[in-house]
Amino acid sequence: MLTVESMPDPNAPDPDAASPQIVPEARSALDLSGQWRCALDPDAVGELEQWFRTGLPEDSPAVALPGSIQHQGLGDPIGLETPWTGSIVDRSYFTEERYAPYREPDNIAVPFWLQPRVYFRGAAWFQREVEVPADWAGRDVVLSLERVHWESTVWVDERQVGSERSLTTAHRFDVGRLSPGRHLLTIRVDNRTVVDVGPNAHSISDHTQGNWNGIVGALTLAAEPEVTIRRVRVVPDVAARSALVKVDIAAGSGGAGTGSVRVTARRFNVPGDHVTGPVSATFEAGHSRDLAERGLTAGGTHVDVLLPLGDDALTWDEFQPALYELTVELVTDVRGSEHRHVTRTVFGLREVGVEETQVTVNGRRTFIRGTLESCVFPLTGYPPTDVGSWRRIIAVCQAHGLNLLRFHSWCPPEAAFVAADEAGFYVQAEGPVWANQGAALGEARPVDAFLYEETRRILDAYGNHPSFIMMAHGNEPGGRDAEFLAAWVNTWRTYDPRRLYTSGAGWPAITENDFDNIPDPRAHRWGEGLESRLNGHPPETESDYREWVQSRPRPIISHEIGQWCAYPDFAETSRYTGLMEPRNFGIFADFLRESGMADQAEAFLHASGRLQLLCYKEDIEAALRTEGFGGFHLLGLSDFPGQGTALVGVLNPFWESKGYSTAEEFARFCGPTVPLARLPRKVWTANQEIEFEVQVAHFGPTPLDADVTWSLLALDGAEGTDGVELGTGVVARGAHIPIGNGTRFGPVVIPAGLIPGPAQVRLVVSVADAAGASFRNDWDLWVYPAVEHETPAAVLVTTEIGEALEQAGDGATVLLELGPESIGNDVALGFTPAFWNTAWTEGQAPHTLGLLHDPAHPVFRHFPTEGSTDWQWWELLHGAKAMLLDQLPQRLQPLVQPIDTWFEARRLGVLFEARVGRGQIVVSSLNLDPSGDRAAARQFRRSLLDYMGSTGFAPAETIESSDLMSVLR
């Protein structure tokens, strides 16, 4: 087993460890963006044939760099033998007849991820001439390539300069000294799997960005002075209102000589510019600490400068993202010759820590409200390197009440950190590793050393960014990982203690962690199916994760909560105008059309989306209700188009709304301050008092002194809108609400009889302070009459299909109640929508995505509903079974229709009406048992029977006895 002693030393010399965060000043540089000749080398013969020497053919296609070759149309057509990077869990695409049309050579369409228009896996060569200026004579030249996928090798003329393989930071090549004039620059980029980081790692996988080949971001050739600032690390001290500036100086064989470093800081992004410094420190090479300890080559040195920021210095956090621009000026004397170098970096006065079981930022407890960014960029197939693109994504996240992006098994470009710094938004960056599905850590494989290389690169390149508050090695490791990752955490926390570290996103939860990022505290865990909390237990808002908080001394950030699916938005396909095509959506649309339900696609999207939002609300509130809990990571706010097509977001992959949820609606239950109601149930009878506690999760900038009130509103019939106020009250007047989520009030009692029912009402809890800040959250409740209801004499109720057919044939009105044991299909019907997706989970329950129905239909006259699944449907769905209706007449529309997984698109029903012989029948496979504490089931049964006994009961479609028997299969 690989031990930590055999890992690369994080402090060992690394001459290529550049810091993209350091912005050079007065450095001569050539921008190499533009047209390059390109030649593909799928058989890897270019080096053997010395293409760098002979030059690429003049007729080689021109490509634009920065960019990828696939985005510009270079590559192979997609076929059944395309060598994808990524696991395919469900192999039915390759075997089942229903996928046969999509395996035809001229119609290849894969269902497991977005499909690039072309594919290429191998080496690509890029070549162009560069003109070296005359004033570069005698100066060292450096080539920098901001983001490469994946391994780059560089030649200048016929000389090989070297190779780089980082997936996270710039590839930097010390070219040496070039004579003025023309030189041939050749770059070979190979996007094959250089190191097995795991086939599903989002840094390389076709599940996410796609396995692109090219160079994006800044491409520069620069001349450097003989003595340069190689790295600047800023270590803030909030209590002292100062920053320790740690400057690494690189030099050639002549050494760094003697000189001085002068630092100045300027606060620039909040009102009232503030400049502090300059503060200087002198040095004499050879009298600094050991060079190897600083990662410097012989001849370099290191200088520490303590920079006071002043008593009025402002801290950086999500509420006040005050930033400082640090200017570092180096003046050296080497052999009587003066050298100057100036760099700039940005930092914030920020410290992140842990207080008991919660994360702190500048000593104040916070609650992590994160979502994943999984490197999904459909237009280009690679991540953006401009700040504007990341500003937009972060603004969308903040509008939904989130405060962190977790970069799942990849590290974003510099621009993402810059945008997060500006916005006061937090980042959990990760190494480019998902060492699972065949890959593993701690088994002396190459990925072990590669992870250490990449971690140091990430910390050196992006470590000054105040937004960078958390780091994991990567995602869900396999292998003998615990001992290896314990050493990884200890090593890098010592190397750079400016953030919190955890072994891995998902696991293992080891004592060395600063926080545990684990998947257990969430509403639905892998494999729970219909036994998960929301499927297996009646609805309430009291559940929390206190036992998990009590089980460990560290903060818990729950891993990838949610994963609730919504139906595909087929209108979204017009947005895919770049490299990636949603041909998976084309397959699913075909399946729906073949089942005769194409006209319901939009309704399926809306109904499933409203249920998805309902489940996210409860998932997030359960975390917020847990006193001392650390936070959560959603998976995710936006859809994940890979791994079988995981449509788990309220936003599409472009971070745009899908039409059934708004940012304002989401932020009511997800934000710095969220009122919560601890309700023992969602369904009540009119003779019951509605009793609940109020809790406030407040993680704002300061404590609150606020009024806490409640109100009960009737709904006016339009989805999501309030109607008449039925009651109101004060929970607490001028209450002091400290930072945290332990503040509770109550109980609050709403008297019985206020609502005779049946009614759907909205409980609203508001928190408002004297300064005008107001926070509001709400929950829909259902109140039904407590009286029993007699079955109309004109309706026969039976559970026997033979009796139902006989009586209906003779002219009777029949309600046929089918129990789950009488229906033979394998459709798993639950309350929640499907988890992740049924292909990737190998058919985990449930298989459906909620219910669709017409709330204006008279069958619902005494059972208020809004056309999609809400909590009052739980009793009816728990223990119920869906019927297959594909043998019934196409014109027969079920009164209540479960939405099937898009992989099957079966026509389902749990309630339908029809004429049979001379009579009429309603067939139900809902759980209509009226006994015990089942007020919703009793009320629906009453509404159904009243409808059947009314003159308005007149089914339009006729079925035969054989048709009815078909629903039992």
N, C-alpha and C positions, 0 to 999 in steps of 0.2 A: 504493500500500500504506500502511496506517495505521502511523504511527511512534509510538514511545513518547511523543514530545513532544505528540502530539495526543490522548493518552489523558487521562482525568480525573486530575488531580494528587492523589495520595493524601493530601497534606497541605493541600489546599485547603479553604476553609471549607465545612462541612456542618452546618447548624443542625439537621438532622433525625437526626444520627448519635447515637442514644441507645445506651446500654449496658444491655441487659437484665440483665447480670451484676451491676450495681450495685443493691443492694436499698435502697430509700429508708426512712428512719426519720422519723417525725413529719411525714409529708407527707399532707395531706388527700387522700383518694381515694375515689371511688365505684366499686364493683364493678358492671359493666354486664352481667354474665352473667344470663341469664333469657330471658323470652319477648320476641321481636321480631316485628313485622309484616313479611311478606316478599312481594315480587312479582317474578316472573320477567320478564325483558326480553330475549327471544331476538332480537328485531329491533332492539335498541338504539335505542328511541324515547324512553326515559325522560327523558334529558337534554333532548331537544327539547321534550317535553311538560312539562318541569319538575315531575317527580314530587316533587322535594324541596320544592317550593313548595306544591303542592296536597295533598300528603300521600297516602300509599297508601290505597287503599280500606279501609273498616272491615272488610269481609269478606275481606281478604287473609289467607291462612293464617298462623298463628303458628308460628314455628320457635324452637328453643332455640339460643342462642349462649352459650358456644362450641359449634360443631358445623358440619356441612355440610348443605346442602339435600338432597343425594342420600341421605344416611344417614337423613334424615327423610322420605323418600318423594317429594320434589318432583323432577320431571324427566319425561322422555319415555320411552316403552317402547323397548326395544332393537329395532333393525331393520337391514335390509341397508344402509340409507343412513345409519346412525349415523355422525356425523363424528368418528371415533376420533382420538386423539392417539397416534401410534405407528406404526412401519413394520410392514407385513404382508409378510413375505418369501415365504411359501408362499401363493399365491393359489388353491390348489385348492379351498378352502372355497367359493369363489364359482362354481366351474365343474364340479366333479366330481359325478357322480350319487350317490355314496355319502353326500355331504353334503346332498343335496336335502331330506331330512326336517327338517334343522336350519336350513333357509332359509325354512321356512313361517312366515307372520306370527305364528301362535300358538305357535310352537315354536322361536324363534330361539335358537340355541346356537352360540357361536363357540369354535373350538379353540385360539386363539392366546394367550389370557390369561383371567384370572378376569373374570367378566361382572357388572357392577353391575346391581342390580335395576331401576334407572332411570338415565338419562343426561341430562346437561344441559351445554351448552357455550354460554356467553354471559354476559350481565349478570344479576345478582340484586340486588334492592334490599332493604335492611333498615332499619327505622325504629322509633323509640320516643321517648317523651318522657323527659327527665331533669330532676331537680329540683336546681338549683344552690344549695348552702347559702348562707346570708346572710354567713357569715364568709369566703366566697371573694371578696367584693367587692374590686376593685382588685388581684387576683392573677392571674397568668398561668395558663391552664388548658391541659393537655396530654392528648390522647387517645392511648392506646397499645393496639394490637391485636397480640397476640404473634405469630400466624402466620396469614397471609392467602394465599389461592390464587385470583387472583394479584394483580391490580391493584385497589387500593381508591381511591375518591374519597369525600370527606366534605363534608357540608353541615351547618351549624348554623343552624337556622331557614332563612332564604332565602340565606344567605351560603355560598359555596363556600370551604372551608378549603384544599383542596389534594388532591393525588393521590400515592400511593406505589406501588411495583411490586417490592419486594423479595420473593424467594422464601426468604430465609434468616434474616432477622431481623425484629424487630417493626416494624410501620408506626407511625410517631410523628407526630402532628399537633399543632403549636402553634396552638391554637384562639384564643388571645388572651384578653382579659378578658371574662367573661360576667356579666351582671347576675344577681343572685339571683332564683330563681324557675324556672318551667318553660321548657324549650327543646326544640325538635324536633331530634333527632339523626338524620341520614340517612347511610347508608353504602351505596355501590354497589360491588359486587365483580364483576369480570369475569375469568373463567377461560379466555378464549381466549388464543391464543399472542401475548403482548404483544411478546416478543422471540424470534426464532428461535434458541433454545438447542439445537435438535436434537429431532426428534420422539420420540426414544427416551431422552432425558435423564430420569433417575429422579425428578427434581424435578417433572416435569409429565406423564409418560407414563402411558397406560392399561396399559402392560406391568407397572407396579408399583403405586403407591398408587391410581392412577386419577386422572382429571382432575376433582377435586372442586372445589366452589365453597362458600366460607364463611369463617369465622373461628374458629380454635381457640386454646386457651390462655387467657392472662389478657386480659381486656378491661377497661380502667380509664380513668376520667376523673379527673385529678388536678390540684390547685392547687399550684403551685410558688412558692417564695420568689423574690424579684427576682433574687437571685444564687444560682446553684446549681452543684453539682458535676456536670459533664456527663460526664466520663469519668475513670476511674482505671486506670492501667496499672501493674502490679507487675512489676519486672524483678529476678528473684532472682540472687544471687551466691553460689554454693555454697561457693567457697573462702573468702570473707570472712564467710560465715554472716550475710548481710545481704540487704536488698531495697531497691531504689530505687523509691520510690512517686512516680509521675508523675501529677499532678492537673491536669486541665483544668477551668477555672472559666468558666461562661457567665454573662453579665449582659446586661441591657437597655441602653437608651440612657444610663442613668445611670452605667454602668460598674461595675466590681467594687469600686471604692473601695480602701480599705486593710483589711488583716485578717490572719488567720492560718489555717494548716491544721495540725491536730494528728492524728497517726496512731498507732494502737495495734494490735498483733497478738496474737491468742490462739490457741494450738494447742488443738484441741478434740476430735479424733477418735482419739487414741491415749492410753494410760495416762499420767498425769502432766500435768495441764494446765499450760500455760506461757504467761505473759503478758509481752510486751516492749513498752516504750514507757511513756507517750507521748513522741513526738518531735514538735517543732513547728517550723514555718517561717513567717515573715511575708512579706507581699508588699505592694507598692504598685502598683496598676494603672498601666500605661504604662511600667513599668520592667522588664517581663519580655521574653522573646524575642518575635520577630515572631509576631503572632497567627495569621496565615495559615498559618505553619509548623505550628501546633498544631491547625489545623482549627477555629478559633474565630472567632466573629463579633466585630466591633468592640465594645469594652467588656469583653470577657473577658480572662482572663489564664491563666498556667500557673505551677505551683509544683512543684519537685522536693524530695522529703524522703527522706533516707537513713535507713533504719530498721535498726539492728543487731538481730539475732535471738538473739545469744548463742552462746557456744561449744558449748552443749548443744543447739543447734537441730537438728531432725531433718529429713532430706531426704525427698522424696516419690518413690516409684517403685512398681513392681508388687509389691514384697515388703514395703514399709513406706509406705503412702500417708498420711503425716503431712500434715495440712491446717492452715492458719492462716486464721482469720477476721480480716480487716483492717477496722478502723473508721476512717473518715476524717471528721473534724469540721471544718466550715468556719464561721468567724465573720468577718463583714465589717461595715465601717462605710461606708455610702453616704449622703453628705449628712447626716451626723449620726444616721442611722437604722441600727440594728443588725439584721443578717440572720444567721440560723443555718440550716445544712443539714448533715445527717448521712447518710452512706451506708456500706454494708458490701459487701465482696466477699471471695471466698475465693481463696487461692493456695497453692501448694506451693513449697518450696525445691527447685527442679528445674531442671537444665540438660540439654538434649539436644544432642548433637554427633555428630561422625564421627571415628573413628580408623581410618585406612587404609580398608578396605573393609567396615567394620561400624559400625553405629549405637551410640552410647554414651548412657547415661542417667546423669547425675552422674559422668561419667568412666569408668563401667564398661560393658564391651561387653555388648550384648544381642542377641537374635535375635528378629526380628519374626515372630510367629505370628498372622497375621490372617485374618479372614474378612470378606466383604462384608455390609453391611446396605444393602439396595437399596430401602428405603422400601416394604416389603410389609406391609401391615396389613389383612388381609381383612375384619375385622369392621366397621371404620369407614371404610376407604378413605383415611385420613389418619394421620399419625404421632402418637403420644401425646405429650402435653406434661407428664405427671406423672412424677415421679422413680421411683415404684414400678415402673412398666412397664419402664423402662430398667434398673433394678436386676435385674429378673428375666432379661432378655435377656443382660446382661453376666455374671450368675452362671452361666447355661447355657454361655456361651462359655468362661469360666474353668474350669468343670468338665471341658470337653473339652481343656484345656491351652492355650487361646489367650490372647493378651495384647493384641490390638488389633482394633478394628472399623474397617474402611474404609467410609466413606459414599460410595457410588458415585454420582457426579454429583448430589449433594445435600448439604445441611448440616442436621444434626438440630437440634431445639429445645434450649433451655438445659438441660432436664431430663436429656438424654442425657449432657451434659458433667458435670453434677453427680453423676450416678450413677457415671460413669467415674472421676471424682476420688475418690469415696469408696472405690471398689473397687481402686484402683491399676491401672486399665485404660487402655490407650492408644487414641488416636483419630487417624485420618487423615480430616480433613474436606476437602470439595471444593466448589468453586463449582458452581452448578446447571446445568452445561453438559456436554452431549455433542454437540459441534459437528461432527456427521458426518451421513451419510445425507441430504445436501442442505444442511445448515448447515456453516459453516466459520469458522475464526479467521484473523485477519491479512489480511482482504480488505476492510477498512473497512466492514464490516456493523455494524448496531447491537449485535450480540452482543459485539463487542470492548469497547465502552464499558460495557456492562452488566456484563461480567465484572469489570472494574475496580471498578465501584460495589459489586458484591456482595462482592468480596474484602475491600475496606476495611470493609464492614459486619460481615463475619464476624470479622475480626481485632479490630475494636473491641468487638464484643459478647462474644466468647468467648475472647479472647486471654489472660486471666488463668488460665484453667483449666489446671492442670498436665497433665491428660490429653491435651490438644491438642498432640501432639508433631510431627505431620506435616501437610502440606497439598499438594494438587495442584490445578491450575486446574479439573479435571474429568476426563472420561474420553475416551480415544482420539480425539484431534482430527483434523479434516480441514482442508484448505486450506493456505495458505502459513503454517504454524503455527510453525516453528522460531524465526525471528527475533522474531516477536511474543511467544512464550512465554519466550524468553531475557530479553527486557525485563521480562516479567511476574515472573519469578523474581527478578531483580535488584531490581526496584522494591519488592517486598513483603518480601524478606529485609532490605532496608535499613530499611523502615518498621517491621517487627516481627521482630527476629532471635531470638525465643524458641522457634522451632521449625524443623524442616527443610522445605525446599521442593523440589518436583520439578515439571517442566514439565507433565506430564500422566500420569494412570494409563494405562499401555500404551505411550506414546511421546509426544514424541521424547526420545531419550537424548542430551541436549545437555550441553556442558561446564559450563554454568551450574548444573546440578542439584546439589543436596546428595546426592541418591540417585537411582538410575534404577529406575523401576517398569516393567519390560519383560516381554514374554510369552515370550521364547525359552527361558530355563532352566526347562523343565518337561517332564514325561514325555510329554505329547501336545500338539502344537501344531496350530493351525488348519490344516486341509488335509492333515495327515500320513496320516490314515486308517490303513490296515493296515501302513504303513511306520513308524509311531511306535515308540518304544523297546519298549513293553510288548507290542505286537502283532508287531513285526518281529524281535525278538531274544530268545533264550532267557532265562528268568528268572534273575536274580542280584541281589545287593545290594551291588554295588561301584560302579555308575555314580554320578557326581556331576557338578558343573558348574564344575570347577576352571578350565577354559579361559575361561569367562565371567568369573570373578573376576580372572583374569590379564589380561583384555582391557581393563580400565578401572580408574581409581584411586578410584572411588566405590562405595559399597554398592549392591548389587542387591537389590531386593525383587521377587521374581518375581510376575508379574501374572496373577491369576485362574487359579491352577493347579487341576488336577483336572477339573472339569466332567464327572464320570462320572455317568451316569444310573442310576436305579433305576425299577422299574415303578410305575405309579400305585397309591397306597393308596386304594382305593375306600371303605374304612371311614372315611377321613378326612372324607368329604363331610358327615357329620353335624356337624362342627365349624363349618361356615359358616352361622352364625345371624344375620349382620349384612348389610352392604351387598353384599358380593361373593359370587357364587355360582360353584361349580366346575362349570359346565355343560360345560366342556371334558372333565371327568372322566366326565360322563354320556355324551358321544359315545364316548369310549374304552371305557367299559364296554359300550356297545351293540355296538361293533365286536368286542369279545372274545366276547360272547354269540352274535353271528351266526356266529362261527367255531367255536362249540361248545366254548369253553374257559372259560366264565364260572366254573366250579367250580375253576379253577386260579389265579384272580387272587391269592389270598393266597400261594400257593406261588411264583408269579412274583415277587411283591414280596420275599419272603424271600430267594430264590435270587439275584435280581439285586442286592439290597441287600448280601448278603455279598460278592459280587464287587466292588461299588462300594467297600465298606470296604477290601477287599484292595488295590485300586488306590490309594485315598487313602493307605494306609499306606506303600506304596512311593514315591508322589509326595512325601510329606512327609519320609520318611527320606532320600531322595536329596538334598533341600535341606539337611537336618541333617548329612549326611555331608560336605558341601562346606566345607572349611576356609576361613574368611574370608567366607562368604556372609552376606548381610544379612538374609534372611528371605523370607517368602512371604505372599501373600493367597490364601486359598481362594475359589473361586467354586462353591459356598459350603458352609458348614456346614448351612444351611437351604435348602429348595427355592426356586427362582425360578419363580413360576407364569406368567410372561409369556414373550415371545419364542418362541412356539410350544409353551410348557409345558416348562420345563427343570427336571426333577426330579433335581437334582444334589446334594441335601443328604441327610445321614443323619438330618436333622430335617425336619419339615414346616414350612410357612410360619408356624405358630404357635410355632415353636422347641420342638417336642415330638418325642419319639422316635417313629420309625416301626416299632419293635419288633425290628429286626434288629441293632442296635448300641447299646451303652451308653456313657455318658460315660467311665466307668472304662476300658473297652476302648480307646477312642479316645485317652485321655490317656496310655496306655502308650507310644505312639509320637509324642506331640505334647505337649511340656511343657518346663519350664525345664531339666530334666535327663533325657536320654534315652540309655540304652545302645544301641549299634548293633553289628550283626555284619556284617562285610564278607565275604559268601559268594560264591564264584565261580559257584555253581550251587545249585539247589534240589532237584535229583534226583541221587541217588547209587546206585552199586551196592555190594553188600555187601563186595566186595574192595577198595574205595577208602577211604582215610583222608579223613575230613571235616576240612578245613583252612580256617581263617578267621582274620581279625583282629577284634579288639574295638576299637571307637571310642566315646568318650563325648562327646556334645554337652552341655556343662554351661554354662548361662547363669543360674545361681542367684545368690543374694545374695553369697556368698563362695566361695572355692575349697574343694574337698573333699579330705579325706584318708580314703580308703575302700578296702575290700576289693572286688575285682572277681572274680566267680565265674561259672562256667557249669554248666548241668546239661542232660541230655538225658532227655526224658520220653516214654514211650509214651502214646498217647492211649487213653482208655477207651471210645471209641465215641460218646460224647455230644459234640455240637458244642461246641468251645471249651473242653473240660475236660481236665485233665491226669490221667494215670494213673501207672503204675509208673515210678520213676526208674531209668534204664538206666545212667547214668554222671554223674559230676560232677567238677569240678576247679577249681583256683584259677588265675585269670588273673594277678592281681597282689594282693599283700597290703600294706595300708597305703599305697596309691599316692596320690601327690599329683596332683590333677586341678584344673588352673587354670580360670579362666573362659575359655570358648571351645570350639571343637569340633575342635581339632588333636591331642587326646590319643588315642594309639593304643597297643594292646598286642598282642603276639603275634609270630608266629602261634600259634594254639591248634590242636592236632591231636587229633582223636578217632580212636582206632585202628580200623583195618578189622576186620571180623568181629564187632564188638560187637552189630550188628543183622543177623541173617541175611536179614530181609525175607521177603515184602514187608510194609512197615510205613510208616505215617505217624507221624512222631515230632515232638516239639517241642523246639527248642533255646531255652533260656532264659538270658539274660545278666542278672546282677544287680549293682548297685552299692550298697554299704551302708557307712555311716560309723559311727563309735563313738557318735554321739549318737542313733542309732536311725533316721535317715533312710534310706529304702531306695527304689531305683528299679529297675524290672524291665521288660524287653521280651522278646518272643519271636517265633520264626519257625518255621513248619511246614516240615519236610523229608520227602522220600520216599526210602526205601532199598529197592532191588529186588535179587533174586538175579542174579548175573552169568552164570549158565548159560543156554545157548540152550535152546529148547523146541521139540519136534517137533510138527508139526501132526497131530492125531488122524487116523488112517486113515479114520475114518468121516465126515470132513468134507471136502467139496470146496471149495476156495478158487478163485474166479475173478473176473476183472474184466469178463467178457463177459456182458451181460444175457441174450443169446440162449441161451448155454450154461447159465446159471443157471436159466432158465425150463424148459429141456428136461430138465435133470437133476433138478430139484426135482419137476417134473411126473411123472417116472418113479419118485419115491420117495426121492431122495437128500436128504442134509442139506448145505446149500450156504451158504457165506459169499460174498456178492457185495460186492466192494470197488469202489465207484464213485469215480473220480477227478473232480476239479473240472471237467475239460474235457467230461465226459459229462453235466453237469447245466446246464440252460440258463437258470435263473432269475437274477434280478439281486440276490438277497439277499447282502449282503456280510457274511460271518461272520468275526469276529475273536475274539481272546482277551478284550479289554476290553469293557465295555458301551459303548453309543453315547455319543458326545461331544456334550454340550449337549443337542441333540435333532435328529432328522433333518429336521424341518420348517425350522428356522431355519438349519441349515447346508446346506440344499438337497441333502440325501441323502448327506452325507459318511459314509464307512465308519468303523467297522462299523455295521450296522443292527440288531444283536442286543444282548441284555442278559444274556448268559451262558447257562449250561446248567441244566436241571432234570432230576433223575433220582432214583431210589430207591436209596439206598446199601445197603439190605438185600437188593436183588435179587441172585440168585446169579451174575449175569454179572460182578459186581464183587467176587467172593469173593477174588480174588488181586490186586485193584487197589483199595486203600483209598481211599475218597472219602466226602464228607459230604453229598452231595446238591446241591451248587452248584459253580460253577467255582472251582478252586483251581489252584495253579501246576503241578501234575502233569498238568493237561489241556493245557498250552501246546503240547506236541509234537503232540498229536492234533488240535488246532484250527488250527495253523499250516499254511496251504495247503489246508485242508479247505473243503467247500462244504455248505451246508444244503439239504435236500430239502424241497419243498413236498408236504405230505401231505393236502391238502384233498380229493383224489379217493379217498383210502383210507377204509375204513369208520370211522365216528366212534368205534366202540368200541376201535379199535386205538390203543393208547397207546404212543408211542415209548419205547424204553428210555433214550435220551438225547435230550432235547428242547431245542433252542435257543429262547430267548424272543425273540419278534419285537418290533420297535418298536411301541408302542401305536397309532401312526398307521395301521399296516397290520394288525396282529393276525393274521398268517398262521399257519396250523398247520404247524410246522416239525419236522423230525427229522434227526438224523445217525446214528441207529442204531435199527432196529426189526426185529421178528421176526414171522413169519406162516407159515401153512400155504399151500402152493401145490400144487395137484394132490394127489398122494399123498405129497409130501415136505414138507420144512420149509426155511425160508430166513431168514437174517439179512442185512439190507441195511445197509451202512455207507458213509457218505460222510466219515468221519473219516480223518485221515492216519495209516494203520496201518503205514507203511513202517518195518520193523524194523532197517534198516541203519544203520551208523555209530553216532554218539553219541546214540542215541535210546532210552534205557533205559525211559522211560515208555511209549513207543509199543510196544516189544517186550512189556512187562509187560501192558499192556492187551490186546494181541493174544493173549497166552497165556491170560489170564483169560477172554477171549471164546471162544476155541477150546475150552478145558476145559469151559466151560459148554455149548457146542454138542455136545460129545462125551459129555456126561453124560446119565444117565437123567432128570435134572430138566429137560432141554430139551424143552418141549412147548408151543409157541405156541398161544394160545387162539383167535386170529382167523384167518380164511381170506380170502385175496384172490385175485383173478383176474389173469391175465397182463396184461390191459389196465390194471388198477389199478397194477401194478408199473411199467409203462411210463410212467405219468403222473408219476412222481417225477423223470423225466429232463427235464421241460419247464422 
